[in-house]
């Protein structure tokens, strides 16, 4: 019996050794440009892709791990750094740098995850996604020709700990509904952050953007909490639509107004808006701390505003 147990144990060891390589075969090694991957894949070295795409997604449910390497293009028109235009779902791209393509990452499927990624110097956008439930975590998008991060369609996008700076159009743009943006920054872009209906923003900063800091349009409510909008060329925060909620946020040093809401039943509570309305340091006696323009239902809430170029500070005056 003891001999039999040894034999059986040896068989198990042999079986483990035999099956090990087969399990490992499910991971593809990426070693060249324009490679299509249909399983989980890892980058084995940095790539310089002249006149061709970087990595092409060929299946749903896979993870592409760049392992800290850089995938670099030569800004050839139409070439994408990580290309999921085939519409594959549940694709994850993580841990590396994608730069100098037409678009850095372009994904059309649902439940795409972009994590710990730098996308910079691309001719158009850093990252573009279509589809529902896109998730961005620790993404840096800088120096791209148009948008840094663009959720161009779909609902329920989640963006956390992102930084978008120096992009030619909008730093973070989400056109779908019910987006969540948390602990993220947009600075030195043309526009800072642009969102759609039912979006929720918390602990975001939009500063030094050429035009507006935070912009949105909603048909069913939008909430902003603990945000900072400062030093933007036009308005700090400007939202259009009903039932907007802005609380515990700060808007200061913006060229036009600090906080603007165009819509009914707005709730503004505990915000502070100071020193707005001095573009290039000049005074024209225009520029309020807070401005709300309702059609029928007046806004509610109490806020603080001071030192704005329009000495009325707030309109309606009851807001501060």
N, C-alpha and C positions, 0 to 999 in steps of 0.2 A: 504493500500500500504506500509506503514511503517513496519507493521508486516511482510509482504511478503519479504521486503528487508532484514530484520533481519534473517528470515528463510534461504533465499538464501545465505547470508553471512556465516551463520553457516554451510551450506552444503559445501561451498567452503573450510572453515577451516577443516571440517571433511575429505574432499577429499585430502587436502594437507597432513594432518596427515596420512591418509591411504596410500598415495603413497610414502611418505618419506622413510619408511623402504625398500620398493621395490627398490628404486633408490640406497640406501645405500648397498643393497645386491650385487651390481655389484663389490664391492671390497672384495677381499679374504684376510683373516688374515692368515699369515704364522706363525705357532707356533711350527713346528717340521721339522726335516731333511727329505730329499727325498720326499718333497711335490710337486705335480704337480699343477701349477696354470694356469687357463685359462681365468682369468679376471685380471683387475688391482689388484695388491696385495701389502700389507704392512707387514713388519716384526714386530712382537709384542715383541720380546725379542731376545737376543743373542743366537746363536746356536752353539753347539759343536757336530759335526757330525763324530762319530767314525765308520769307515768302511763303510760309505755310502755317497752319494752325498748330496749337500746342498739343492738347489732349482732347480726344473725342469720346464722349460717353456713348456706350452702346447697349446699356441694359438698365433696368430699374433696380432699386434696392442695393446699390453698391456704394462703397466709400473709396474716394480717391485721396490718399494721404501723400502730400508733397514732401513730407519728412524734413521740413525746414528749407528745402531747396527752392531755387528761383526758376520760373519758366518765363523766358523773355522772348519777345518778338521784335520785329523791326518796323512796326506800325503800318504794315501792308494793309490796305483797305480790304475789309471783309474777313480777315483772319481773326479767330477767337482763341483766347488762351485756354480756357476749359469750355468745351462746346457741348451743351446739352440741348441743342435746338431740335433734337429728335423727339423731345417730349417725354423723356423717361422720368418716372416718379421716384421719390425717396432716395435721391442722390445726395451724398455728402461730399463736400470738397473742403479740405482742412489743411492747416499747418504749412504755410509757405508763402511765396511771393509770386504774383502774376502781373507782369508789366509789359508795356510797350506793344500791345496788340491793338486791333481795332476796338474790341471790347474785351475786358479781362475775363469775366465769367458770364456766360449767357445760358440761362436755364429756363426751360419751358414747362417742366413737369410740376406736379404737386408735391408738397412736403419736402422741398429742397432745403438742405442745411449747409450754410456757409460758416465756417468756424476758424478762428485764429488765422486769418488770411489778410495779406496786404495786397491791394490792387492799386497800382499807381502808373501814371504816365501813359495811360491808354488813350487812343485818339478820340474815342467816343466815351462810353461809360466804363466805370470800374466793374460793377456787378449789375446785371439786369436779370430779373426773374419775372416770369408769368406763372400763374397757377396759385392754388390756395396753400395757406399755411407755410409759407416760406419762413425760415428761421435763420437769423444772423446773430452770431455771438463773437465778440472781440474781432471785428472786422475794421481795418483801416483803409480808407479810400482817399487818395490824395493825388492832386495834379492831373486829374483826368479831364479830357476835353469838354465833356458835357456833365453828366451826373456822376456823383461818387457811388451811391447806392440807389438803385431804382427798382422798386417793386411796381412793375408796369401793369399788372393785372392780378386778379385773384383777391381773396379775402383773408383776414386773420393772420397777416404777417406779424412776426415778432422780431424786434431789433433790440439787442442788449449790448451795452459796452462797445458801441461803434464810435468811430471818429472819422469825420469827413472834412477835409480841408483843401483849400486851393483848387476846387473843381470849377470848371468854366460855367456850369449852369447851377444845378441844385446839389447841395451836399447829400441830403437824404430825402428821397422823394417816394411817397407811397400813395398810389392812386386808388388802390383797392379799399374796401371798407374794413372796419374793425381792426385796424392795426394797433399794435402796442410798441411804443418806443420807450426804452428805459436807460438811464445812466449813459447817455450818448451825447456827443458834441458835434457841432457843425460850425466851422470858423473859416473866414476868408474865402468863402465861395461867392458866386453871384447871389444866390438865395441860399438860406441856411437849411431849413426843414420845411417840407411841403407835405401835407397829409389830407386824407379824405374823410368821409363820414364815419362817425362812431369811433374815431381814433382816440387813443388814450396815451398821453405823454406824461412822464414823470421823471424828475431829476435830469432834465435835458438842458444843454447850454447851446445857445446860438449867438455867436459874437463876431463882430468885425466883418460881416457879410456885406457885399456891395449894395444890395437892395434890402429885402426884409429878412428878419431873423427866423420867425416861425409863422407859416402861412397855412391856412386850411379853409376848406369849404365843406359844409355838412348839411345833410337833410334830416338827420336824426340824432343830433347831439354829438358833442366832442368835449373831452376833458383834458385839462392841462394842470399839473400840480408840481410845485417846487421847481419851476423852470426859471432860467435866467436868459434874458435877451438884452444884449448890451452892445453899444458901438456899431449898430447896423446902419446902413445908409438911409433907409427909409423908416418903416415902422418896426418896432421890436417884435410884437405879436399882433397879427391881424387875422381874424377868423370871421367867416360869413356863414350864417345859418342859425336856426333856432336852438334853444336849450343848451347853449354853450356854457361850460363851467371852467373858470380859471381861478385857482386859489394858491395862496402861499408862494406866489411867483414874483420875480423882480424884473423890471424893465428900466434901464437907465442909459443915458447918453446916446440914444438913437436919434437919427436925423430928423424924423417927423414925430409921430406920436409913440408913446410907450406901448400901450395896449389898445387895440381897436377891435370892437365886435359890431358887426352889422347883422342884427337879428333879434327876434323876440325872446323874452324869458331868459335872458342871460343871468348867470350867477357869478359874481366876482367878489371873492372874500379873501381878506388878508394879504392882498397884493401891495407891492410898493413900486411906484413909478416916479423917478426923479430925473431932472436935468435932461429931458428930451426936447427936441425941437430946435437944435442948434447945428444945422448942417455946416460942416467946415468951421464951426465955432461962431458962426454969424447968427444974429437975432433978427427975426422978422415978425416977432410977436405971434407966431403960430407954432403949434405943437403942444398937445396936451399930454398929461400923464396917462389918463384913461379916457377913452371916447367910446360910448355905446350908442348906436343908432337903431332903435327899435321901430317896428311898424305899428304895433298895437300894444304889446305887453312890455312894461318897463322892466329894466334890470333890477336886481337886488344885490345887497352886500355892502360892506364897509371896507375901505382901503386907505392907503396913505400915498399922497403925491405932493411933491414940492420941488421948487426950482425949475419948473418947466417953462418954456418960452411963452406959452399962453398962460397968463396968470390965473385964469379960471381953474387951472389944474385938472379938473375932471368935468365931464359932461355926460350925463346929468351930474349936477353938483352934489347930489345926495350920495354919490358913490364914494366921496372922500371928505 
